Amino acid sequence: MAKPILFYISHGHRQDVGGGKTDPGAVSGKFVEADLAYKCCKYLRDYLLNHRGSMTYKVAYPEYKGNGMHLWDHVQDIIRRRVKYRTVAIDWHFNAGGGKGCECWIPKNNKYSLELAKLILEEQQKIGRPLHAYDGKINTAIHKDSTLQFLKAPGPTLLFEAGYVDGKTDRKDFDTDKELKQIAEAVGKAMIRYYQKYK
Ligand SMILES: [Zn+2]
C-alpha cells in the first residue's frame, strides 16, 4: 500500500536573522509578506484539517506558532517525514516588484509539482485572482527552477507567490483577512483535488 500523503506547509519567511529580528520578506507600507503568508498558511492548515472527513491525508505546519525555519531545515524535515509519508510541500510567498497576479515555481522534471501548480492556479482563477502571465495562461504563470532551496526537498514541492505586496491593484485583492482566507481556501481546494487524484 502507498504511504499516506502529508501536506507540508511553510510560510516562507520569518527566519531568525539575529539581533532579535526576523526576515519580513517583501514589505510595502502595511503589507508585510511574512505576516500575510503566515495568516494564509494558518487558514490553509485549518481548511485542510476541517475538510478532511474520511480522507487519509495528514497536515504538517511546523511554523504554526509563528516562528520561521531556515530553508535547509525544511528540506531536512521533509526528508525525515518521507520515511513514513508521501510529502507534498508548499512554501507560501508574496512578491514585490509592482506586478500583478499569482504564480508558481516548481522544480524541473517533477510532474506531480506541475500538476499541483496547475490545480492551485486554476482554483485562484475561479475566485477571480489574476495570474502573473502576459497571456493570462496557467502554464505561463508556472516557472521551473531547481536551484531554489525549498525545491531541493524530495517529492512534489512548490513555491506559491500569491500576489504583489506593492502591486497597487493587486493588493486590493488581499487587504482583508476575509480575502486572505478565501485565497488560502482556494489553495486548500486544489490540494484536496490533488489528493483525490493521487491518494
Ligand atoms: Zn518570499
Residues whose N, C-alpha, C, O or C-beta is under 5 A from the ligand:
A	BS01	ZN	G12 G25 H93 F94
